Amino acid sequence: MASNARLDHRNPLVFDTHELGRRPGALQRLSRTIDAPADLGIQGVIGVPEGAPVELELRLESVMEGVLVTGTARAQAEGECVRCLEPVGLELEADFQELFSYPDADDRGRVIAEPGDDAEDDEDRFFLEDGLFDLEPLLRDAVVLALPMQPVCQEDCPGLCSECGARLADDPDHHHDAVDIRWAALQGLAGSLEDGEKDEMSGADAEAGVDEKQEK
């Protein structure tokens, strides 16, 4: 993955390999805690909040082609349950490994006169720049792969009631009386008839009362 922007050694996700050297087999271990960059995770689903601490454990190994970077990132991710919409938090641990190639060497470690001639190959590779490498693209890919695409607050979360939106985990006995739509019209008609009968009975009672008063 070629980059036109020059790397800034002050960036906490930029690492210097000068101390490692280019002797194949040389090793260096690094530990660093950084503030999470923006949008670290699956946007709109779950991710590491911007500015939250991310612990990095790295192993740098010098090889013929460049520097092999192996590491683990640990952080607290936050999101929302896809079933009941309650907040979800989980401990994130993302592993990654990538080769950062020397810009003046091919895939066999041989020095080439004009690096970057094969644009297609360069797009799929990460390169060192003046002995520096940027971990951010690799970190982002690793975090996305380590996070669940559909986070849940618990494996058996029943979700929300489809009729009223109540959280079913809070009320396991929650239910609504089901009405068969095929009988709904008849039930409405029956109610109307009952109301009509009551009105007729009330009218009859009233007439009977009047008659009784006239007889007296």
C-alpha positions as CSV (number, residue, x, y, z in Angstrom):
1,M,0.0,0.0,0.0
2,A,2.0,2.9,-1.3
3,S,1.5,6.3,0.5
4,N,2.2,9.8,-0.9
5,A,2.0,11.6,2.5
6,R,5.2,11.6,4.4
7,L,5.0,9.9,7.8
8,D,5.3,11.9,11.0
9,H,7.4,10.3,13.7
10,R,5.3,12.2,16.3
11,N,2.2,10.3,15.4
12,P,1.7,7.6,18.1
13,L,0.8,5.0,15.4
14,V,4.1,5.6,13.5
15,F,7.0,3.4,14.5
16,D,10.7,3.7,13.9
17,T,12.7,0.7,12.8
18,H,16.2,2.3,12.7
19,E,17.2,0.7,16.0
20,L,16.2,-2.7,14.7
21,G,18.5,-2.5,11.7
22,R,18.4,-4.5,8.5
23,R,20.2,-7.6,9.6
24,P,17.8,-10.6,9.0
25,G,16.8,-12.2,12.3
26,A,17.1,-9.1,14.4
27,L,14.1,-8.7,16.9
28,Q,12.6,-5.8,18.8
29,R,9.6,-5.8,21.1
30,L,7.6,-2.7,21.8
31,S,4.7,-1.8,24.1
32,R,2.7,1.4,23.7
33,T,-0.6,2.8,24.8
34,I,-2.3,5.2,22.4
35,D,-5.5,7.1,22.2
36,A,-7.9,5.5,19.8
37,P,-8.3,7.4,16.5
38,A,-11.8,8.3,15.3
39,D,-14.0,5.6,13.8
40,L,-12.0,2.7,15.0
41,G,-14.4,-0.2,14.5
42,I,-17.6,-0.9,12.5
43,Q,-19.3,2.4,12.0
44,G,-22.8,2.6,13.4
45,V,-22.5,-0.8,15.1
46,I,-19.6,-1.2,17.5
47,G,-16.2,0.2,18.0
48,V,-13.6,1.7,20.3
49,P,-14.6,5.3,21.3
50,E,-12.3,8.0,20.0
51,G,-9.6,8.8,22.6
52,A,-10.1,5.6,24.6
53,P,-6.8,3.8,25.5
54,V,-5.6,1.1,23.1
55,E,-2.7,-1.1,24.4
56,L,-0.3,-2.3,21.7
57,E,2.1,-5.1,22.0
58,L,4.4,-5.4,19.0
59,R,7.1,-7.7,17.8
60,L,9.4,-6.4,15.0
61,E,11.5,-8.9,13.1
62,S,14.0,-7.9,10.4
63,V,13.7,-10.2,7.3
64,M,15.2,-10.0,3.8
65,E,12.3,-8.2,2.3
66,G,11.7,-5.7,5.1
67,V,10.2,-5.7,8.7
68,L,7.7,-8.3,9.7
69,V,5.3,-6.7,12.3
70,T,3.3,-9.0,14.6
71,G,1.2,-7.6,17.3
72,T,-1.9,-7.5,19.5
73,A,-4.2,-4.5,20.3
74,R,-6.4,-4.5,23.4
75,A,-9.2,-2.0,24.1
76,Q,-12.7,-1.7,25.4
77,A,-15.3,-1.6,22.6
78,E,-18.8,-0.1,22.9
79,G,-21.9,-0.5,20.8
80,E,-25.6,-1.4,20.9
81,C,-27.3,-4.7,21.0
82,V,-28.9,-5.4,17.6
83,R,-31.9,-7.2,19.3
84,C,-32.9,-5.0,22.3
85,L,-30.9,-1.8,21.5
86,E,-29.3,-1.8,25.0
87,P,-25.6,-0.6,25.3
88,V,-23.0,-3.3,24.8
89,G,-19.4,-3.3,26.0
90,L,-16.8,-5.9,25.4
91,E,-13.1,-6.5,25.8
92,L,-11.5,-6.3,22.4
93,E,-8.3,-8.2,21.5
94,A,-7.2,-8.0,17.9
95,D,-4.2,-9.8,16.5
96,F,-2.4,-8.8,13.3
97,Q,0.7,-9.5,11.2
98,E,2.0,-7.7,8.2
99,L,5.3,-7.3,6.3
100,F,6.5,-3.7,5.7
101,S,8.8,-3.9,2.7
102,Y,11.9,-2.0,2.1
103,P,11.2,0.4,-0.8
104,D,14.4,-0.6,-2.5
105,A,13.9,-4.3,-2.4
106,D,11.7,-6.8,-4.3
107,D,9.7,-9.7,-2.8
108,R,12.9,-11.7,-2.6
109,G,14.9,-9.0,-0.8
110,R,16.9,-8.1,-3.8
111,V,17.7,-4.5,-4.3
112,I,16.0,-2.9,-7.3
113,A,17.0,0.2,-9.2
114,E,13.6,1.9,-9.4
115,P,11.1,0.8,-6.7
116,G,7.4,1.1,-7.4
117,D,7.5,0.2,-11.1
118,D,4.8,-2.4,-10.7
119,A,1.8,-0.3,-9.5
120,E,-0.5,-3.2,-9.1
121,D,1.9,-5.1,-6.7
122,D,2.6,-1.9,-4.8
123,E,-1.2,-1.4,-4.0
124,D,-1.2,-4.7,-2.1
125,R,2.0,-4.0,-0.1
126,F,2.9,-1.9,2.9
127,F,6.2,0.0,2.7
128,L,8.7,1.4,5.1
129,E,9.3,5.1,4.6
130,D,12.7,6.3,5.8
131,G,12.7,3.5,8.3
132,L,9.2,4.4,9.6
133,F,5.9,2.5,9.2
134,D,2.3,3.5,9.9
135,L,0.4,1.0,11.9
136,E,-3.0,2.7,11.6
137,P,-4.3,0.9,8.4
138,L,-3.3,-2.5,9.8
139,L,-4.8,-1.7,13.2
140,R,-8.2,-0.7,11.6
141,D,-8.4,-3.8,9.6
142,A,-7.6,-6.0,12.6
143,V,-10.1,-4.3,14.8
144,V,-12.9,-4.7,12.3
145,L,-12.2,-8.4,11.9
146,A,-12.1,-8.9,15.6
147,L,-15.5,-7.2,16.3
148,P,-18.9,-8.9,16.0
149,M,-21.0,-7.7,13.0
150,Q,-24.1,-8.2,15.1
151,P,-23.3,-7.5,18.8
152,V,-25.8,-8.7,21.4
153,C,-26.0,-8.0,25.2
154,Q,-26.3,-11.7,25.8
155,E,-26.4,-14.8,23.5
156,D,-30.1,-15.5,24.3
157,C,-31.4,-11.9,24.2
158,P,-35.1,-12.1,23.3
159,G,-35.1,-8.6,21.9
160,L,-38.1,-6.3,21.8
161,C,-41.8,-6.9,21.6
162,S,-42.8,-6.4,18.0
163,E,-46.1,-4.8,19.0
164,C,-45.2,-2.3,21.8
165,G,-41.4,-2.3,21.8
166,A,-41.0,-3.5,25.4
167,R,-37.7,-5.2,26.3
168,L,-38.6,-8.8,26.7
169,A,-35.7,-9.7,28.9
170,D,-37.2,-7.4,31.6
171,D,-40.6,-9.1,31.5
172,P,-40.4,-12.7,30.4
173,D,-44.2,-13.1,30.7
174,H,-44.9,-10.2,28.5
175,H,-47.5,-10.9,25.8
176,H,-50.5,-9.5,24.0
177,D,-53.8,-11.3,23.5
178,A,-53.9,-12.3,19.9
179,V,-57.1,-11.6,17.9
180,D,-57.8,-13.5,14.7
181,I,-58.5,-10.8,12.1
182,R,-61.0,-13.2,10.5
183,W,-63.2,-12.9,13.6
184,A,-62.6,-9.2,14.4
185,A,-65.5,-8.0,12.2
186,L,-67.9,-10.5,13.7
187,Q,-66.8,-9.5,17.2
188,G,-67.5,-5.8,16.4
189,L,-70.9,-6.8,14.9
190,A,-71.7,-8.8,18.0
191,G,-70.8,-5.8,20.2
192,S,-73.1,-3.5,18.2
193,L,-76.0,-6.0,18.5
194,E,-75.5,-6.2,22.3
195,D,-75.5,-2.4,22.5
196,G,-78.7,-2.3,20.4
197,E,-80.4,-4.9,22.6
198,K,-79.5,-2.9,25.7
199,D,-80.9,0.3,24.2
200,E,-84.2,-1.5,23.3
201,M,-84.4,-2.9,26.8
202,S,-83.9,0.5,28.3
203,G,-86.6,2.0,26.0
204,A,-89.0,-0.8,26.9
205,D,-88.4,-0.2,30.6
206,A,-89.0,3.5,30.2
207,E,-92.3,2.9,28.4
208,A,-93.4,0.4,31.1
209,G,-92.7,3.1,33.7
210,V,-94.9,5.6,31.9
211,D,-97.7,3.2,31.5
212,E,-97.6,2.4,35.2
213,K,-97.8,6.1,36.1
214,Q,-100.8,6.5,33.7
215,E,-102.7,3.6,35.3
216,K,-102.2,5.1,38.7
